[in-house]
Amino acid sequence: MRIPVAAFALVLFASFAAIAQGAPQPLDARLRAARKPIDEGNATEALTMLHAADTGAASTRGQARLAFYEGRAYDKLGDDKKAIAAYEHAIALEPSYGAALNNLALLLTRKGDPARAAALLETAIALTDPRRPLYLDNYAAASEKAGNIEAARSAYAQLAAAQPDNVDAQLHAIRLLDDPRRMSVQLMKLSNHGEVSAAQSLALDLLARRFDVAGKRALLSVVAGTLAAQHLDPRRFASQPVSSRLDALRRDPLIADGIAEIILLYGGTVAPARIRWWRSPAPDERFSALIRDVGETWAIANDKQQAEACFKLALDYAGNDADAFVDLADLYDSQNRIADLDALAKRYKSDNSDFAADYRLHVALGTMYAYRQRWGSDREPASAIFQLNAANRAAADYNRTVKWGPRIPNDPKTIALLATAYEKSGDLARSLSIRVDAAAGFVAEGRKTAARSLLKPIDADPSIITGAAMRQQYARVVEDLARPMVIETTIGFPDSVQVAMSLASPITGSKPPPLGNEISSLLAKYVLAETDDERDRAENTLRKLGVSDLEPTTMSRVTGEFVVEVRGKALRYRYVVRSE
């Protein structure tokens, strides 16, 4: 379990005091008693207690602690001069007193001496101290106030790397970059990790700075992308805070037209001729996503006319936008506009630039035609067979070209639809071949439930297989399905995928220790990550939890190994992905 920084620091401090001092001494008791009125705002009472402390037999550490709490009390009373003197005395007694260095630095920053504050904090962050993230954050702020932007940028970047969930550190690290294009990339990463509003707000702040037109375009693109992720109701857009912030930026000639076209889009004006700024120098994928999102929101509101206009605008704007095709096809299907659906299916031509999008489109069209029993053939685009086969080819192309991250898994429901389509069109042999071949593949992957679902029609009447070779293959698959699987521990992965966990080198006479839910969840993120950034975030946290030997070239969605430190022993675990 991840321990909050403050709680972790408190535990270490208490342990240190117990180890260093042994049994409680009178000074220890005095300091503990004085902390309470300081925390409660009664600093005068605390100072009376501290000044009455007997320091004759106190260690250097004890005297430094006494001076530290005097500094805190004087700080509470607003006596900066005495607070500074007390903290300086504590540091003189113990130069590695991180908390005193930090508090003195905060005081000095407040009094207008951020350069000296940064120097003190630079000493603090070099210490082995659980409060280091706090010192690093304060060091970055002091460095920025002192004009040392490079040091501030570096410190915030370190803090952001150490604490991926620290949104403020992420925002500061982005804000201090000097390239708006790099800013936009980092802002979209932040948005994709769930901090959409924070990324959007900073992008709007940064648009007020003096950047060239390319930099401004990159930042306004972030605004478009985050708007798409917020799914705002077009009918209420004018009342949203982002609307007024965009309106305030319209005086900037570099982005005025781009902002105007965003407002037009939300206002229901979707004539392709009105969208010009966003087409130069090339269509922007985030604005394209925004067009689709506005259309989808209109569709949810049951305004089919506005939804259709947006989807058609998306196709006009981005050309072969597979997701826009899916949206428009779904709209036509819901309205039973079969002729329009057929025309759309015949119109789409893949440009081989996004096989995953091709796959989504062909599966959607194939499913629509299958439910309408438009089985067709390999030569008829407006048919289930054509579209589902195209989906299989797109998935194979994607899996062949993807370098890292999840591949498109074989889907038993889609395969069953294709097999049914061939059966209904009179090609039973092709239908059976599809079922048995796919079932064999699922068994090899450990996905027995998927294999069984495909073989149900054959299991009900094995005599429908007439060919000897097919009968033998079917028998081998059934035999493999009957073999037991040994699974010591099972953990859940996203998308209804499960992972069988076992020890690569079993412990004699006992089961492998169960892995914690946090390790299981992070392992899922590591294996299924779509980007290097997502994988790195998961890896960093896994390593903190004692997981090692993480190797992306050998850990796949199917199987892999890693090492976990359990009860003082390094145990190697193996996982195998199984879909149930």
PAVO-757340 format. One record per residue (C-alpha): residue in one letter; x negated, y, z. Coordinates in Angstrom, 3 decimals, decimal comma. Layout:
// PAVO-757340
R type       px       py       pz
R    A        X        Y        Z
...
END
This chain:
// PAVO-757340
R type       px       py       pz
R    M    0,000    0,000    0,000
R    R   -1,284    3,435   -0,835
R    I   -1,866    5,432    2,380
R    P   -1,095    9,152    2,244
R    V   -4,196   11,306    2,534
R    A   -3,078   13,064    5,725
R    A   -2,233    9,820    7,533
R    F   -5,455    8,210    6,332
R    A   -7,521   11,156    7,613
R    L   -5,808   10,984   11,009
R    V   -6,511    7,287   11,397
R    L  -10,183    7,688   10,549
R    F  -10,542   10,645   12,918
R    A   -9,041    8,686   15,836
R    S  -11,233    5,678   15,082
R    F  -14,343    7,862   14,906
R    A  -13,603    9,464   18,266
R    A  -13,041    6,109   19,926
R    I  -16,240    4,619   18,523
R    A  -18,421    7,665   19,144
R    Q  -17,214    8,501   22,646
R    G  -16,186    5,185   24,114
R    A  -13,700    5,627   26,958
R    P  -11,866    9,002   26,924
R    Q  -13,842   11,813   28,538
R    P  -12,382   14,885   30,235
R    L  -13,259   17,042   27,207
R    D  -11,466   14,634   24,914
R    A   -8,334   14,866   27,004
R    R   -8,624   18,653   27,118
R    L   -8,914   18,901   23,335
R    R   -5,988   16,565   22,771
R    A   -3,885   18,613   25,155
R    A   -4,886   21,881   23,449
R    R   -3,955   20,675   19,974
R    K   -0,263   20,483   20,857
R    P    0,282   24,190   21,727
R    I   -1,812   25,184   18,679
R    D    0,444   23,119   16,416
R    E    3,527   24,512   18,169
R    G    2,392   28,143   17,733
R    N    1,348   28,822   21,327
R    A   -2,318   29,610   20,629
R    T   -2,794   31,755   23,772
R    E   -1,995   28,811   26,020
R    A   -4,346   26,638   23,947
R    L   -7,213   29,117   24,349
R    T   -6,720   29,182   28,132
R    M   -7,031   25,412   28,195
R    L  -10,061   25,400   25,910
R    H  -11,918   28,111   27,820
R    A  -11,413   26,153   31,042
R    A  -13,025   23,037   29,577
R    D  -16,130   21,663   31,322
R    T  -18,801   21,413   28,597
R    G  -21,753   20,711   30,895
R    A  -21,970   17,033   29,971
R    A  -20,412   17,374   26,515
R    S  -22,228   16,010   23,474
R    T  -23,081   18,197   20,504
R    R  -20,109   16,658   18,708
R    G  -17,819   17,504   21,624
R    Q  -19,009   21,125   21,712
R    A  -18,488   21,404   17,949
R    R  -14,928   20,104   18,320
R    L  -14,251   22,608   21,108
R    A  -15,439   25,461   18,868
R    F  -13,311   24,122   15,995
R    Y  -10,102   24,212   18,062
R    E  -10,979   27,684   19,329
R    G  -11,268   28,723   15,686
R    R   -7,837   27,272   14,966
R    A   -6,326   29,095   17,930
R    Y   -7,881   32,451   17,008
R    D   -6,733   31,939   13,427
R    K   -3,163   31,405   14,660
R    L   -3,408   34,648   16,648
R    G   -4,626   36,541   13,580
R    D   -8,029   37,308   15,094
R    D  -10,066   36,567   11,960
R    K  -13,356   37,844   13,422
R    K  -13,296   35,492   16,428
R    A  -11,940   32,622   14,304
R    I  -14,836   32,987   11,855
R    A  -17,334   33,125   14,714
R    A  -15,867   29,990   16,286
R    Y  -15,929   28,021   13,030
R    E  -19,489   29,175   12,315
R    H  -20,509   28,002   15,797
R    A  -18,921   24,594   15,156
R    I  -20,810   24,274   11,866
R    A  -24,073   25,385   13,477
R    L  -23,686   22,582   16,014
R    E  -22,624   20,016   13,390
R    P  -23,436   21,042    9,786
R    S  -21,430   18,093    8,353
R    Y  -18,187   19,094   10,115
R    G  -15,913   18,954    7,054
R    A  -12,766   20,308    8,705
R    A  -14,681   23,348   10,077
R    L  -16,265   24,014    6,682
R    N  -12,834   23,833    5,057
R    N  -11,037   26,076    7,555
R    L  -13,803   28,675    7,520
R    A  -13,695   28,675    3,714
R    L   -9,948   29,308    3,715
R    L  -10,414   32,230    6,081
R    L  -13,182   33,717    3,954
R    T  -11,108   33,342    0,787
R    R   -8,262   35,140    2,489
R    K  -10,612   37,947    3,485
R    G  -11,932   38,369   -0,061
R    D  -15,151   36,348   -0,031
R    P  -14,326   33,373   -2,303
R    A  -17,971   32,940   -3,388
R    R  -19,125   32,091    0,146
R    A  -15,993   29,996    0,619
R    A  -16,826   27,969   -2,497
R    A  -20,364   27,413   -1,222
R    L  -19,050   26,048    2,086
R    L  -16,550   23,795    0,312
R    E  -19,253   22,531   -2,018
R    T  -20,985   21,215    1,111
R    A  -17,702   19,704    2,344
R    I  -16,956   17,797   -0,859
R    A  -20,404   16,208   -0,753
R    L  -19,496   14,539    2,559
R    T  -18,080   11,053    2,971
R    D  -14,787   12,283    4,344
R    P  -11,232   11,024    3,763
R    R  -10,163   14,673    3,457
R    R  -12,344   15,129    0,348
R    P   -9,357   15,595   -2,024
R    L   -8,188   18,502    0,169
R    Y  -11,666   20,046    0,153
R    L  -11,909   19,551   -3,614
R    D   -8,576   21,294   -4,161
R    N   -9,633   24,260   -2,009
R    Y  -13,056   24,363   -3,678
R    A  -11,414   24,602   -7,098
R    A   -9,166   27,469   -5,944
R    A  -12,063   29,351   -4,334
R    S  -14,290   28,866   -7,383
R    E  -11,595   30,232   -9,669
R    K  -11,141   33,303   -7,461
R    A  -14,918   33,766   -7,450
R    G  -14,917   33,744  -11,254
R    N  -16,622   30,380  -11,646
R    I  -14,045   28,952  -14,039
R    E  -16,219   26,045  -15,161
R    A  -16,642   24,829  -11,567
R    A  -12,910   25,231  -10,919
R    R  -12,025   23,348  -14,095
R    S  -14,392   20,514  -13,224
R    A  -13,080   20,263   -9,655
R    Y   -9,438   20,169  -10,714
R    A  -10,283   17,533  -13,336
R    Q  -11,975   15,389  -10,658
R    L   -8,986   15,780   -8,366
R    A   -6,561   14,916  -11,153
R    A   -8,566   11,791  -11,979
R    A   -8,721   10,742   -8,325
R    Q   -5,012   11,454   -7,753
R    P   -3,094   10,742  -10,984
R    D    0,188   11,536   -9,232
R    N   -1,010   14,963   -8,074
R    V    0,949   17,077  -10,541
R    D   -0,433   20,391   -9,288
R    A   -3,993   19,203   -9,896
R    Q   -3,033   18,028  -13,385
R    L   -1,462   21,389  -14,172
R    H   -4,443   23,369  -12,865
R    A   -6,849   21,193  -14,841
R    I   -4,848   21,853  -18,014
R    R   -4,373   25,560  -17,296
R    L   -8,125   26,133  -17,073
R    L   -8,946   24,493  -20,394
R    D  -10,128   26,934  -23,039
R    D   -8,574   25,234  -26,076
R    P   -4,771   25,384  -26,544
R    R   -4,878   22,263  -28,700
R    R   -6,472   20,283  -25,872
R    M   -3,948   21,854  -23,528
R    S   -1,068   20,632  -25,679
R    V   -2,430   17,080  -25,787
R    Q   -2,794   16,963  -22,003
R    L    0,605   18,566  -21,454
R    M    2,300   15,902  -23,571
R    K    0,485   13,183  -21,613
R    L    1,826   14,760  -18,430
R    S    5,321   14,910  -19,936
R    N    5,126   11,276  -21,031
R    H    4,304   10,324  -17,449
R    G    7,597   11,810  -16,301
R    E    6,630   15,404  -15,464
R    V    8,637   16,926  -18,299
R    S    9,754   20,128  -16,568
R    A    6,269   20,859  -15,190
R    A    4,675   20,384  -18,606
R    Q    7,290   22,563  -20,271
R    S    6,959   25,351  -17,720
R    L    3,178   25,524  -18,078
R    A    3,441   25,466  -21,881
R    L    5,772   28,468  -21,727
R    D    3,342   30,247  -19,381
R    L    0,433   29,556  -21,704
R    L    2,341   30,863  -24,738
R    A    2,062   34,338  -23,212
R    R   -1,727   34,190  -23,573
R    R   -3,709   35,456  -26,540
R    F   -4,263   32,430  -28,784
R    D   -4,460   32,057  -32,551
R    V   -1,451   30,896  -34,550
R    A   -2,585   27,232  -34,556
R    G   -2,927   27,283  -30,769
R    K    0,492   28,886  -30,356
R    R    2,028   26,302  -32,678
R    A    0,521   23,483  -30,628
R    L    1,974   24,872  -27,398
R    L    5,407   25,591  -28,884
R    S    5,353   22,009  -30,173
R    V    4,998   20,898  -26,534
R    V    8,091   22,943  -25,687
R    A   10,000   21,223  -28,503
R    G    8,846   17,794  -27,342
R    T    9,824   18,421  -23,732
R    L   13,205   19,802  -24,799
R    A   13,798   16,557  -26,684
R    A   12,962   14,609  -23,513
R    Q   15,437   16,652  -21,440
R    H   18,491   15,819  -23,578
R    L   20,105   19,209  -23,007
R    D   23,725   19,762  -24,000
R    P   23,655   22,181  -26,976
R    R   26,879   23,779  -25,742
R    R   25,173   24,839  -22,517
R    F   21,687   25,583  -23,808
R    A   22,101   29,364  -23,587
R    S   22,641   29,117  -19,823
R    Q   19,490   27,060  -19,236
R    P   16,377   28,771  -17,750
R    V   14,282   27,603  -20,696
R    S   16,537   29,549  -23,049
R    S   15,834   32,874  -21,344
R    R   12,111   32,097  -21,170
R    L   12,019   31,373  -24,886
R    D   13,969   34,537  -25,591
R    A   11,369   36,569  -23,684
R    L    8,642   35,178  -25,965
R    R   10,401   36,154  -29,205
R    R    8,520   39,448  -29,274
R    D    5,391   37,494  -30,231
R    P    5,248   37,587  -34,055
R    L    3,195   34,381  -34,180
R    I    6,000   32,248  -32,725
R    A    9,137   34,391  -33,056
R    D   10,468   32,468  -36,062
R    G    9,738   29,094  -34,461
R    I   11,674   30,073  -31,328
R    A   14,530   31,438  -33,437
R    E   14,849   28,078  -35,238
R    I   14,988   26,191  -31,923
R    I   17,813   28,486  -30,820
R    L   19,576   28,031  -34,190
R    L   19,350   24,259  -33,803
R    Y   20,995   24,342  -30,386
R    G   23,552   26,812  -31,685
R    G   24,779   24,360  -34,312
R    T   23,158   26,017  -37,348
R    V   21,442   23,092  -39,028
R    A   21,277   24,086  -42,681
R    P   17,920   22,758  -43,966
R    A   17,167   26,064  -45,683
R    R   17,181   27,838  -42,311
R    I   14,301   25,719  -40,993
R    R   11,111   27,185  -42,462
R    W    8,603   27,989  -39,688
R    W    8,493   24,411  -38,433
R    R    7,714   23,064  -41,912
R    S    4,369   24,841  -42,179
R    P    1,712   23,582  -42,495
R    A    3,453   20,201  -42,107
R    P    6,513   18,811  -40,319
R    D    6,032   18,537  -36,556
R    E    6,926   15,169  -34,996
R    R    8,067   16,790  -31,733
R    F   10,424   19,174  -33,508
R    S   11,676   16,188  -35,503
R    A   12,368   14,401  -32,200
R    L   14,200   17,502  -30,995
R    I   16,452   17,535  -34,068
R    R   17,345   13,876  -33,466
R    D   17,925   14,458  -29,750
R    V   20,307   17,346  -30,410
R    G   22,168   15,117  -32,883
R    E   22,368   12,267  -30,377
R    T   23,714   14,667  -27,753
R    W   26,409   15,842  -30,167
R    A   27,271   12,191  -30,862
R    I   27,652   11,488  -27,134
R    A   29,952   14,520  -26,944
R    N   31,952   12,882  -29,771
R    D   31,248   15,725  -32,204
R    K   30,479   13,423  -35,130
R    Q   30,294   16,244  -37,656
R    Q   27,550   18,127  -35,799
R    A   25,742   14,854  -35,066
R    E   25,741   13,871  -38,728
R    A   24,481   17,308  -39,754
R    C   21,554   16,994  -37,323
R    F   20,626   13,497  -38,469
R    K   20,708   14,608  -42,098
R    L   18,575   17,618  -41,179
R    A   16,077   15,238  -39,535
R    L   15,864   13,222  -42,763
R    D   15,455   16,367  -44,841
R    Y   12,839   17,730  -42,437
R    A   10,674   14,664  -41,872
R    G   11,426   12,630  -44,984
R    N   11,248    8,923  -44,201
R    D   12,100    9,239  -40,489
R    A   13,105    5,709  -39,492
R    D   14,613    6,811  -36,180
R    A   16,801    9,351  -37,980
R    F   17,905    6,568  -40,352
R    V   18,856    4,440  -37,338
R    D   20,847    7,291  -35,789
R    L   22,702    8,001  -39,019
R    A   23,322    4,298  -39,702
R    D   24,752    3,868  -36,216
R    L   27,031    6,848  -36,801
R    Y   28,278    5,449  -40,134
R    D   28,778    2,002  -38,609
R    S   30,829    3,427  -35,726
R    Q   33,040    5,231  -38,226
R    N   33,344    2,160  -40,485
R    R   31,823    4,116  -43,392
R    I   30,415    1,042  -45,117
R    A   29,694    2,702  -48,464
R    D   27,597    5,374  -46,743
R    L   25,842    2,693  -44,689
R    D   24,999    0,733  -47,846
R    A   23,674    3,831  -49,576
R    L   21,501    4,581  -46,563
R    A   20,110    1,031  -46,458
R    K   19,160    1,235  -50,136
R    R   17,610    4,675  -49,707
R    Y   15,014    3,772  -47,069
R    K   11,547    3,009  -48,374
R    S    8,800    2,313  -45,863
R    D    5,620    4,321  -46,287
R    N    3,708    1,847  -44,064
R    S    2,810    4,628  -41,613
R    D    4,900    3,416  -38,664
R    F    5,625   -0,298  -38,666
R    A    7,252   -0,125  -35,222
R    A    9,795    2,403  -36,505
R    D   10,354    0,250  -39,604
R    Y   11,032   -2,694  -37,325
R    R   13,602   -0,775  -35,257
R    L   15,448    0,359  -38,371
R    H   15,570   -3,051  -40,052
R    V   16,713   -4,786  -36,863
R    A   19,477   -2,208  -36,430
R    L   20,685   -2,517  -40,027
R    G   20,354   -6,315  -40,008
R    T   22,399   -6,566  -36,818
R    M   25,091   -4,246  -38,194
R    Y   25,414   -6,311  -41,383
R    A   25,346   -9,617  -39,468
R    Y   28,239   -8,536  -37,245
R    R   30,123   -7,559  -40,401
R    Q   29,208  -10,963  -41,910
R    R   27,436   -9,308  -44,810
R    W   24,924  -12,167  -45,081
R    G   23,628  -11,393  -48,587
R    S   20,193  -12,477  -49,796
R    D   16,514  -11,512  -49,939
R    R   17,298   -9,247  -52,902
R    E   20,209   -7,257  -51,430
R    P   19,156   -4,321  -49,180
R    A   22,719   -3,944  -47,890
R    S   22,696   -7,352  -46,214
R    A   21,681   -9,087  -42,990
R    I   19,178  -11,446  -44,643
R    F   17,281   -8,664  -46,427
R    Q   17,098   -6,398  -43,388
R    L   16,204   -9,091  -40,821
R    N   13,449  -10,463  -43,042
R    A   12,165   -6,902  -43,471
R    A   12,156   -6,587  -39,683
R    N   10,039   -9,736  -39,358
R    R    7,539   -8,392  -41,905
R    A    7,357   -5,025  -40,115
R    A    6,732   -6,769  -36,771
R    A    3,975   -8,895  -38,316
R    D    2,366   -5,808  -39,880
R    Y    2,520   -3,947  -36,561
R    N    1,056   -6,839  -34,576
R    R   -1,692   -7,254  -37,163
R    T   -2,770   -3,614  -36,962
R    V   -2,273   -2,775  -33,262
R    K   -5,579   -2,676  -31,376
R    W   -4,321   -2,542  -27,808
R    G   -1,090   -2,607  -25,890
R    P    2,083   -4,646  -26,236
R    R    2,860   -6,255  -29,533
R    I    6,355   -6,646  -30,905
R    P    7,467   -9,989  -29,456
R    N    9,565  -12,441  -31,392
R    D   13,175  -11,867  -30,410
R    P   15,278  -15,058  -30,164
R    K   18,518  -13,158  -30,802
R    T   17,235  -11,598  -34,026
R    I   15,833  -14,943  -35,191
R    A   19,154  -16,638  -34,404
R    L   20,997  -14,007  -36,462
R    L   18,706  -14,626  -39,441
R    A   19,108  -18,403  -39,137
R    T   22,883  -17,980  -38,958
R    A   22,808  -15,699  -42,004
R    Y   21,051  -18,347  -44,095
R    E   23,429  -21,035  -42,840
R    K   26,483  -18,927  -43,706
R    S   25,057  -18,158  -47,130
R    G   24,712  -21,877  -47,850
R    D   20,986  -22,444  -47,214
R    L   21,088  -24,836  -44,233
R    A   17,549  -26,124  -44,761
R    R   16,103  -22,606  -44,493
R    S   18,247  -21,967  -41,413
R    L   16,980  -25,105  -39,634
R    S   13,377  -24,376  -40,594
R    I   13,638  -20,890  -39,070
R    R   15,035  -22,269  -35,813
R    V   12,515  -25,087  -35,371
R    D    9,464  -23,036  -36,410
R    A   10,397  -20,186  -34,074
R    A   11,176  -22,597  -31,204
R    A    7,725  -24,176  -31,607
R    G    6,170  -20,723  -31,374
R    F    8,147  -19,879  -28,244
R    V    7,076  -23,128  -26,564
R    A    3,442  -22,344  -27,362
R    E    3,924  -18,979  -25,636
R    G    5,619  -20,617  -22,655
R    R    9,006  -19,064  -23,484
R    K   11,095  -22,192  -22,988
R    T   14,414  -20,446  -22,478
R    A   14,041  -18,681  -25,834
R    A   13,144  -21,964  -27,527
R    R   16,137  -23,780  -26,057
R    S   18,547  -21,029  -27,121
R    L   17,406  -21,383  -30,747
R    L   17,672  -25,180  -30,742
R    K   21,213  -25,348  -29,292
R    P   22,982  -25,902  -32,661
R    I   20,526  -28,689  -33,517
R    D   20,678  -30,260  -30,052
R    A   24,463  -30,441  -30,417
R    D   24,103  -32,468  -33,643
R    P   20,545  -33,569  -34,522
R    S   21,865  -35,381  -37,595
R    I   22,103  -32,061  -39,461
R    I   18,343  -32,376  -40,011
R    T   17,938  -34,507  -43,119
R    G   14,238  -34,106  -43,892
R    A   11,731  -36,464  -42,217
R    A    9,072  -33,786  -41,696
R    M   11,574  -31,438  -40,072
R    R   12,835  -34,262  -37,825
R    Q    9,294  -34,965  -36,641
R    Q    8,628  -31,286  -35,923
R    Y   11,905  -30,984  -34,005
R    A   11,002  -34,074  -31,936
R    R    7,599  -32,590  -31,038
R    V    9,213  -29,334  -29,888
R    V   11,744  -31,254  -27,741
R    E    8,899  -33,298  -26,238
R    D    6,934  -30,139  -25,419
R    L   10,005  -28,597  -23,822
R    A   10,288  -31,599  -21,508
R    R    6,790  -31,111  -20,092
R    P    6,778  -29,468  -16,643
R    M    5,131  -26,122  -15,970
R    V    3,176  -25,456  -12,808
R    I    3,704  -21,930  -11,514
R    E    2,363  -21,032   -8,088
R    T    3,531  -17,405   -8,039
R    T    5,880  -15,527  -10,344
R    I    6,005  -11,740  -10,658
R    G    8,354   -9,566  -12,695
R    F    7,176   -7,599  -15,729
R    P    9,276   -5,031  -17,610
R    D   11,744   -5,901  -20,362
R    S   12,807   -9,237  -18,862
R    V    9,291  -10,651  -19,234
R    Q    7,853  -12,779  -16,442
R    V    4,278  -13,701  -15,678
R    A    3,160  -17,020  -14,275
R    M    0,258  -16,471  -11,882
R    S   -2,130  -19,228  -10,854
R    L   -5,643  -19,525   -9,503
R    A   -8,273  -20,242  -12,140
R    S  -10,252  -22,003   -9,368
R    P   -7,603  -23,380   -6,953
R    I   -8,105  -23,315   -3,199
R    T   -8,366  -26,840   -1,858
R    G   -5,408  -27,807    0,265
R    S   -3,464  -24,536    0,082
R    K   -1,441  -22,403   -2,255
R    P   -3,002  -19,285   -3,727
R    P   -2,204  -16,232   -1,618
R    P    0,741  -14,292   -3,087
R    L   -0,153  -11,039   -4,752
R    G    1,477   -7,875   -3,460
R    N    4,239   -6,225   -5,458
R    E    2,050   -3,177   -6,087
R    I   -0,701   -5,266   -7,714
R    S    1,896   -7,152   -9,753
R    S    3,509   -3,933  -10,979
R    L    0,185   -2,301  -11,802
R    L   -1,005   -5,412  -13,622
R    A    2,136   -5,202  -15,747
R    K    1,341   -1,576  -16,591
R    Y   -2,260   -2,479  -17,388
R    V   -1,387   -5,350  -19,713
R    L    1,534   -3,620  -21,432
R    A    0,026   -0,117  -21,660
R    E    0,523    1,509  -25,048
R    T   -2,311    4,021  -24,681
R    D   -5,826    4,091  -23,251
R    D   -4,718    6,765  -20,795
R    E   -1,920    4,632  -19,353
R    R   -4,233    1,637  -19,061
R    D   -6,955    3,709  -17,364
R    R   -4,474    5,021  -14,771
R    A   -3,371    1,492  -13,913
R    E   -6,961    0,207  -13,873
R    N   -8,145    2,924  -11,490
R    T   -5,451    2,076   -8,960
R    L   -5,949   -1,693   -9,352
R    R   -9,643   -1,312   -8,570
R    K   -8,781    0,611   -5,387
R    L   -6,620   -2,354   -4,356
R    G   -9,511   -4,797   -4,764
R    V   -8,810   -6,035   -8,304
R    S  -11,839   -6,418  -10,559
R    D  -13,060   -8,100  -13,753
R    L  -10,417   -6,259  -15,774
R    E  -11,418   -6,692  -19,396
R    P   -9,074   -5,226  -22,060
R    T  -10,619   -7,316  -24,841
R    T   -9,646  -10,575  -23,130
R    M   -6,501   -9,588  -21,193
R    S   -3,575   -9,740  -23,591
R    R    0,191   -9,755  -23,313
R    V   -0,039  -13,541  -23,499
R    T   -2,757  -14,504  -21,039
R    G   -5,817  -13,303  -19,152
R    E   -7,829  -13,503  -15,933
R    F   -8,911  -11,134  -13,196
R    V  -10,448  -11,224   -9,719
R    V   -8,788  -10,158   -6,459
R    E  -10,476   -9,763   -3,105
R    V   -8,259  -11,770   -0,709
R    R   -9,133  -12,331    2,960
R    G  -12,777  -11,599    2,287
R    K  -13,029  -13,981   -0,680
R    A  -13,142  -13,165   -4,392
R    L  -10,410  -15,258   -6,033
R    R  -10,001  -15,503   -9,790
R    Y   -6,382  -15,485  -10,957
R    R   -5,011  -16,397  -14,361
R    Y   -1,730  -15,078  -15,731
R    V    0,408  -16,364  -18,579
R    V    3,332  -14,292  -19,844
R    R    6,619  -16,100  -20,099
R    S    9,914  -14,588  -21,190
R    E   12,987  -16,002  -19,496
END
